[in-house]
């Protein structure tokens, strides 16, 4: 039985973004092991008889002691398990597992799920991350990018070169059976929904400020924000603002819920004013059930808008407010056409079966070559 180890930043992330792929690999008689930061989703893998290891990883900042410990633990896991191939996702799991895989000559397939805050931050941080990525990709067997801009960014800056085997994979896909199409209702009130971690890069501040402006001008408009805060000063500050707006009834705020479908079903339009994505999972899920989207004209978001919503400039509250107002004023028949277009885009490009087949093609090629 061929063995595959998956390195990711959390069990929650792995379960919510990769479970359909993992179950398919298990059906095909691969032995799967998941390595991630411990959280309450780890038991879900044990319930599926999938072995796991937990390594603490601070994916959004560099911590020398934590990073050295991560490398040490990764070394021990790979030495013990001797996998046929490693799949890795997210910044640090990619970099550090690739480095150790070079030592043991283990084949690796990496997925760049987005540039993230490391490339949106300081020049020094970008320089460090770029150097680490470049070194870790030297012996990589295949690199997936989720959008063309991220791929070009890595190529033009020499992080990878044309010797690397690379391809585009359209995000993590969506299981359309779990997110079936549903018609919106022709009603007076309109619900705008956003689901996101409470971090600046996702555009949470723009969303809540737009909610403040819109609810002061229009009746029967509701804004719902779903998501948890992170263990950081920035996220804590945003959380306090969000709670304040919730108290003032500018918006309704809820902690993350496992079944996000219920919120999407009640919504009329989904908003994500993110500064950059790999390929937004929440937008694809929203489109699967037939919801129009308002999102930013940035990589990982703009690819999803084709006559099914509006694009706005990133970090631009006024533009976001303007597009929300345009949506409010649309005739119901136009909104319904947007819903249909959303689902058509998903069926053609982002169904989970399409994504799984792309993984299988590369995994089977690399394992047996």
Buried (B, 14 or more C-beta within 10 A) or exposed (E): EBBBBBBBBBBBBBBBBBBBBBBBBBEEEBBBBBBBBBBEBBEBBEEBEBBBBBBEBBBBEEEEEBBEBBBEBBBEBBEEBEBBBBBBBBBBBBBBBBBBBBEEEBBBBBBBBBBBBBBEBEEEBBEEBBEBBBBBBEBBBBBBBBBEBBBEBBBEEEBBEEEBBBEBBBBBBBBBEEBEBBEBEEEEEBBBBBBBBBBBBBBBBBBBBBBBBBBEEEEEBBBBBBBEBBEBEBBEBBBEBBEEBBEEEBBBBEEBEEEBBEBBBEBBBBBBBBBBBBBBBBBBBBBBBBBBBBBBBBBBBBBBBEEBBBBBBBBBBEBBBBBBBEBBEBEEEEBBBBBBBBBBBBBEBBBBEBBBEBBBEBBBEBBEE
